Amino acid sequence: MKIGHLENNAATPAVNERKPGPAATPAPAAGSGVEPSAQVALSPTVSQLAAGSQEGVFDADKVQRISEAIRDGKFSVNADAIADKLIANAQELLGAVGKR
């Protein structure tokens, strides 16, 4: 085995010169009669986001207020609210898994 610079680079064709094989075949078009093999169900949160709910809009003023509170040492974390939301999220996920 020779290690070093190879002088003959012509042994390997360039990427755009290669002929497409089975892996390079394009996926069938949507109207080609092929049935989908998987079903996808969106969570309520994703459905709300997809519907364009105004609830998730970025609020720059709120970010500024929170940044100032953190900087001034006045920001407090409400552990009970965080725990409640985590539990609700876990219940939602477990409920979705149990329905399969």
Beta strands, then each sheet from edge to edge (+ up, - down):
end
